[in-house]
Amino acid sequence: MSQRPNVLVILMDQLRACEMDCYGANLGLTPNMDRFSGEGTRFACAVTPSPLCSPARSCLLSGQYARTCTGTAGNADGEPLAGRRRFFPCATLPEQLRNAGYETYLTGKWHIADHPAQLGFQHALYPKVHHRNRGQDYYDETGRHFVEEGYGADLELATTRRILAAPHDRPFFLYHNIYQPHMPYFDMPERYRTLIDPETVALRPNAIVGSAPAQDEEWFHIYMYDYLYYQEHLPFTRELPPSFNLRHLTALYRGMVRSADDQVGEVLDALAASGHLEDTIVVIASDHGDNLGSHSRFNKESSQQEALRVPLMVRWPGRVRQQTASQLAASLVDVAPTLLGLLGLPIPAGMQGRNLAPLLQQGEEEGLPAERNAYFECVLGEVGIHTTTHCFALMTDPETHTVRDSAFRFTDFARDPYELE
């Protein structure tokens, strides 16, 4: 290659794979991502190494597991501090690409303990870690702070469009983060809030307890208002819409899924308009899923499929095969070494993920790695191994890491796809 290709990583927040038609949903929520899935390699089984925002995102950018790159499976507290690197002992993906001559850009959610500039991003626009869709605080790489009163996604998309439309005299790495379908839902645009009729919502079989859906009013408040409810304690967050139940919550979540898919379509259209479609590697993924009432659990932080399974798709026209990879469990920790492998760049010895570039380019007949399982760890103590057919988890003490239950969960998906046994 006379010049290396650009790299575009699009990461959703809290999008579980089972909501997407290309992963078997039949809901019609994700037409842009479904179309994209047929243009490159889609991993039929992809999992997050840690079903929580900060550790999952740290794993993706570092190619290391959370206990190596940040020392914890928990979320980062507070805002990242400029000029001080506290974690990430090895060079991250953006650092590797910057050192190889790439211009590096971050747009959208960050939520990692160290500052973007410390980890290799030369340009950045990212929101403060207090979840809201409107009235969001933003920062850029200079430390400038401002409040965006409109829909934050529109600002992030406009920034990404400008980056893609600008002339580039060297390849770029653009890491575009879509906040949806993460909570809160109260301030989402009306067109998405009313997109799905709750009366038409079919719940997952494991979200039914006895003859009724799993219900949890405390979690309903959190999904609706997030930080404004449990941290700022604003009076209006104590109210829920009349007769609110799990079907209403699921309808709102699915409206946000559609919002995320629309944004993916906008970014892909902007990439095509820029003339860089053919010379850009595009990765689409999510940091983790959402239990959303399955097994009477909400949010993430568990080893059930609704929290662990994420979409993972890669496209590079003419270089990455159009295929569904179904013979291994891929992981977000594989993204960094795989991209370096596709680019022909050295993969640091400290990266613990697998280089799946041979699989992407040669297919499963020739490119399967020796290790086909994926490891995961949950902040509440569940630790395990995921394959394409089974999931095994033991329970540890989150503080001492000693084993509390050596056979906490074992699932054979062929006989028990909803993990009811």
C-alpha positions in Angstrom: 0.0 0.0 0.0 1.4 3.4 -0.9 -0.5 4.8 2.1 -2.2 2.9 4.9 -6.0 2.9 5.0 -8.0 5.1 7.4 -9.6 3.5 10.4 -13.1 4.3 11.7 -14.4 2.6 14.8 -18.0 3.2 15.7 -18.9 2.2 19.2 -22.5 2.1 20.6 -23.2 2.2 24.3 -25.3 -0.6 25.9 -26.6 -2.1 22.6 -27.2 -5.8 23.0 -26.9 -7.9 19.9 -30.3 -9.6 20.3 -32.0 -6.3 19.2 -30.5 -6.4 15.7 -32.0 -8.3 12.8 -28.5 -9.4 11.6 -28.3 -11.2 15.0 -31.8 -12.7 14.6 -34.1 -10.1 16.1 -36.6 -9.5 13.3 -37.6 -6.1 14.8 -36.6 -3.8 11.9 -34.7 -1.4 14.3 -31.2 -1.5 12.7 -31.4 -1.3 8.9 -28.1 0.5 8.5 -26.1 -1.9 10.7 -27.9 -4.9 9.2 -26.9 -3.7 5.7 -23.4 -3.1 6.8 -23.2 -6.6 8.3 -23.3 -8.1 4.8 -20.5 -5.9 3.4 -17.7 -7.4 5.5 -17.2 -9.9 8.4 -19.8 -10.2 11.1 -18.9 -12.2 14.2 -21.9 -14.3 15.0 -20.7 -14.6 18.6 -18.9 -11.6 20.1 -18.7 -10.8 23.8 -17.5 -7.9 25.9 -14.6 -8.8 28.2 -16.3 -6.8 30.9 -20.0 -5.8 30.8 -19.5 -2.2 32.1 -18.6 1.0 30.3 -15.1 2.0 31.5 -13.5 -1.5 31.5 -15.0 -2.5 28.2 -13.9 0.7 26.5 -10.4 0.4 28.1 -10.1 -3.2 26.8 -11.0 -2.2 23.3 -8.4 0.6 23.0 -5.6 -1.2 24.9 -6.0 -4.8 23.6 -5.6 -5.7 27.3 -8.0 -7.0 29.9 -9.3 -4.5 32.4 -7.1 -5.7 35.4 -4.0 -5.2 33.3 -4.9 -1.8 31.6 -6.7 -0.1 34.5 -6.3 -2.5 37.5 -10.0 -2.9 38.1 -13.2 -4.3 36.5 -15.0 -1.2 37.8 -16.0 2.1 36.2 -13.8 5.1 36.2 -14.8 7.7 38.8 -15.0 11.4 37.8 -13.5 13.2 34.8 -10.1 12.3 33.3 -7.3 14.6 34.3 -5.1 16.2 31.5 -1.4 15.8 31.9 -1.5 12.8 34.1 -1.5 9.2 33.0 -2.6 6.9 35.9 -3.2 3.6 34.0 -2.5 1.8 30.7 1.1 0.5 31.1 1.5 -0.2 27.4 0.9 1.9 24.3 -2.8 1.9 23.2 -4.2 1.5 19.7 -4.5 5.3 19.1 -0.9 5.7 20.3 0.3 3.0 18.0 -1.5 4.6 15.1 -0.4 8.1 15.9 3.2 6.8 16.1 2.7 5.2 12.6 1.7 8.6 11.1 -2.0 8.7 11.7 -4.0 11.7 12.7 -6.2 10.6 15.6 -9.7 11.8 16.5 -12.2 11.1 19.2 -15.9 12.1 19.1 -18.6 11.2 21.6 -18.5 9.4 24.9 -15.1 8.7 26.5 -15.6 7.4 30.1 -12.1 6.2 30.6 -9.9 7.0 33.6 -7.1 8.7 31.7 -7.4 11.7 29.4 -7.8 11.2 25.7 -4.6 13.1 25.0 -2.7 10.8 27.3 -3.8 7.8 25.3 -3.0 9.0 21.8 -5.8 11.3 20.7 -4.7 14.5 19.1 -8.2 15.9 18.6 -11.2 15.2 20.8 -14.8 16.3 21.5 -16.3 14.3 24.4 -19.1 14.7 27.0 -18.8 14.8 30.8 -19.6 11.6 32.6 -23.1 12.5 33.7 -25.6 10.8 31.4 -28.0 13.0 29.5 -29.0 13.5 25.9 -29.6 17.3 26.2 -28.0 20.0 28.2 -24.8 18.0 28.1 -21.4 19.3 29.2 -18.6 18.9 26.6 -14.8 19.2 26.5 -12.3 19.3 23.7 -8.6 18.5 23.5 -7.7 22.0 24.7 -9.8 21.6 27.9 -12.4 24.0 26.6 -15.7 23.4 28.4 -19.2 24.3 27.1 -22.8 23.1 27.4 -24.8 21.8 24.3 -28.5 22.5 25.0 -29.6 20.5 21.9 -29.5 16.8 21.3 -25.8 15.9 22.0 -25.8 13.3 19.2 -26.3 16.1 16.6 -23.2 17.9 17.8 -21.1 14.8 17.7 -22.4 13.9 14.2 -21.6 17.4 12.9 -18.1 17.1 14.3 -17.5 13.7 12.7 -18.9 15.0 9.4 -16.4 17.9 9.4 -13.6 15.5 10.2 -14.5 13.2 7.3 -15.1 16.0 4.9 -11.8 17.8 5.6 -8.8 17.2 3.4 -6.3 14.8 4.9 -2.6 14.5 3.9 -2.1 11.4 6.0 -4.4 8.6 7.1 -6.8 9.2 10.0 -8.1 7.1 12.9 -11.6 8.3 14.0 -13.1 6.8 17.1 -16.8 7.8 17.0 -18.8 6.9 20.1 -22.6 6.8 20.0 -24.2 7.3 23.5 -27.5 5.5 22.6 -29.2 3.3 23.6 -27.8 3.9 27.1 -30.1 5.6 29.6 -31.7 8.2 30.3 -34.8 8.1 28.2 -36.7 11.1 29.4 -34.9 13.6 27.2 -34.6 11.6 24.0 -36.1 13.1 20.9 -39.8 12.7 20.5 -39.6 10.7 17.3 -37.7 8.0 19.1 -39.6 8.2 22.4 -42.9 7.4 20.5 -41.5 5.1 17.8 -42.5 1.8 19.4 -46.0 1.2 20.8 -45.5 -0.6 24.2 -48.6 -2.7 23.6 -46.8 -4.3 20.6 -43.6 -5.2 22.5 -42.9 -8.9 22.9 -40.6 -9.5 25.8 -37.8 -12.0 25.9 -39.0 -15.3 27.4 -36.5 -14.9 30.3 -37.9 -11.5 31.2 -41.1 -13.2 32.3 -41.3 -14.3 35.9 -44.1 -16.7 36.4 -46.9 -15.2 34.3 -45.8 -11.6 34.7 -42.9 -9.5 33.4 -40.0 -8.8 35.7 -40.7 -5.4 37.4 -38.4 -3.0 39.4 -39.6 0.5 40.0 -36.3 1.7 41.3 -34.6 0.6 38.1 -37.4 2.2 36.0 -36.5 5.6 37.6 -32.8 5.0 36.8 -33.5 4.1 33.2 -35.7 7.2 32.8 -33.4 9.7 34.5 -30.0 8.2 35.3 -27.7 10.6 37.2 -30.5 13.1 37.7 -32.3 10.6 39.8 -29.7 8.7 41.9 -27.0 11.4 42.1 -28.6 14.8 41.8 -32.0 13.7 43.2 -34.1 16.2 41.2 -37.7 16.2 42.3 -39.2 15.5 38.8 -37.2 12.3 38.6 -39.4 10.7 41.4 -42.3 10.5 38.9 -42.8 7.8 36.2 -45.3 7.9 33.3 -48.7 6.4 34.2 -48.9 2.6 34.4 -45.2 2.4 33.4 -44.0 -1.2 33.1 -41.3 -3.3 31.4 -43.0 -3.1 28.0 -42.9 0.7 28.2 -39.2 0.5 29.2 -38.4 -1.9 26.4 -40.2 0.3 23.9 -38.1 3.3 24.9 -34.9 1.2 24.7 -35.8 0.1 21.2 -36.5 3.6 20.2 -33.0 4.5 21.3 -31.6 1.5 19.4 -33.1 3.0 16.3 -31.5 6.4 17.2 -28.1 4.7 17.4 -28.7 3.0 14.0 -29.7 6.2 12.4 -26.5 7.8 13.6 -24.5 4.9 12.2 -26.1 5.5 8.9 -25.2 9.2 9.1 -21.6 8.4 9.7 -21.4 5.8 7.0 -23.1 8.3 4.5 -20.6 11.0 5.5 -17.7 8.5 4.9 -19.1 7.7 1.5 -19.5 11.4 0.6 -15.9 12.0 1.6 -14.5 9.7 -1.0 -12.9 7.5 1.6 -15.2 4.5 1.5 -12.8 2.2 -0.3 -9.7 3.1 1.7 -11.2 2.9 5.2 -11.4 0.0 7.6 -14.7 0.3 9.5 -15.4 -1.5 12.8 -18.9 -1.4 14.4 -19.4 -2.7 17.9 -21.0 -2.0 21.3 -19.3 -1.9 24.7 -21.8 -4.2 26.4 -25.4 -5.1 26.4 -28.4 -4.6 28.7 -30.3 -7.1 30.8 -33.5 -5.1 30.6 -35.4 -7.3 32.9 -34.1 -10.7 31.8 -33.6 -13.0 34.8 -35.2 -10.1 36.8 -31.9 -8.2 36.3 -31.4 -4.7 34.9 -28.6 -2.7 33.5 -25.4 -4.8 32.8 -22.7 -6.2 35.1 -23.7 -9.9 34.7 -22.7 -12.9 32.8 -26.0 -13.5 31.1 -26.2 -13.2 27.3 -28.2 -10.0 27.3 -25.3 -8.2 29.0 -22.4 -10.1 27.5 -23.2 -10.5 23.8 -22.5 -7.5 21.5 -22.4 -6.8 17.8 -19.0 -6.9 16.2 -18.5 -6.3 12.4 -15.6 -5.2 10.2 -15.6 -3.9 6.7 -12.7 -3.1 4.3 -13.7 -3.3 0.7 -11.6 -5.8 -1.2 -9.5 -6.7 1.8 -11.9 -8.1 4.4 -14.0 -11.1 3.3 -17.8 -10.9 3.2 -18.7 -13.6 5.7 -20.2 -14.6 9.0 -17.6 -15.9 11.3 -19.2 -18.5 13.5 -16.5 -20.8 14.8 -15.0 -18.7 17.6 -16.2 -16.3 20.3 -14.7 -12.9 19.4 -14.1 -10.2 22.0 -13.6 -6.5 22.2 -10.1 -7.1 23.5 -9.3 -8.5 20.0 -10.1 -5.2 18.2 -6.8 -3.4 18.8 -4.4 -6.3 17.8 -6.7 -7.2 14.8 -6.6 -3.6 13.4 -2.8 -3.5 13.8 -2.6 -6.9 12.1 -4.8 -5.6 9.1 -2.5 -2.6 8.8 0.7 -4.6 8.9 1.9 -2.8 12.0 3.7 -4.5 14.9 1.5 -5.9 17.6 3.0 -5.1 21.0 3.7 -8.1 23.2 1.6 -6.5 26.0 -1.6 -6.8 24.0 -3.6 -9.8 25.3 -6.2 -9.9 22.6 -6.0 -12.1 19.5 -5.0 -10.9 16.1 -8.0 -12.0 14.0 -6.8 -10.4 10.8 -6.0 -13.8 9.2 -9.6 -14.9 9.8 -11.0 -11.6 8.3 -8.9 -12.0 5.2 -8.6 -15.7 4.7 -11.8 -17.0 6.2 -12.3 -19.6 8.9 -10.9 -22.3 6.7 -7.4 -20.9 7.0 -7.4 -18.0 9.5 -8.9 -19.4 12.8 -6.6 -18.8 15.8 -5.7 -21.6 18.1 -7.7 -20.0 21.0 -11.3 -19.8 20.1 -12.8 -18.9 23.5 -13.4 -15.5 25.1 -12.7 -14.6 28.7 -14.9 -12.2 30.7 -15.0 -10.6 34.1 -17.9 -8.8 35.8 -17.4 -6.1 38.5 -19.7 -8.0 40.9 -17.5 -11.1 40.8 -18.6 -13.3 38.0 -15.7 -14.6 35.9 -15.8 -17.0 33.1 -15.3 -18.4 29.6 -17.6 -18.0 26.6 -17.6 -20.2 23.6 -19.9 -20.3 20.6 -22.0 -23.0 22.2 -21.5 -22.7 26.0 -20.9 -20.2 28.8 -19.3 -21.1 32.1 -19.0 -18.7 35.0 -17.7 -19.0 38.6 -18.3 -16.4 41.3 -15.4 -14.7 43.0 -15.2 -12.2 45.9 -14.7 -8.9 44.1 -12.3 -7.7 46.8 -10.1 -10.7 47.5 -10.7 -12.6 44.1 -11.1 -15.8 46.0 -13.6 -18.3 44.6 -17.0 -18.3 46.3 -18.8 -20.7 43.9 -16.8 -22.7 41.4 -19.9 -23.7 39.4 -22.0 -20.5 39.5 -23.4 -20.8 36.0 -23.1 -23.2 33.1 -25.2 -22.9 30.0 -25.6 -25.0 26.8 -27.1 -22.6 24.3 -28.3 -25.4 22.0 -30.7 -26.8 24.7 -31.2 -23.6 26.7 -30.9 -20.5 24.5 -32.5 -18.2 27.1 -30.5 -19.5 30.1 -33.6 -20.6 32.0 -32.0 -23.7 33.6 
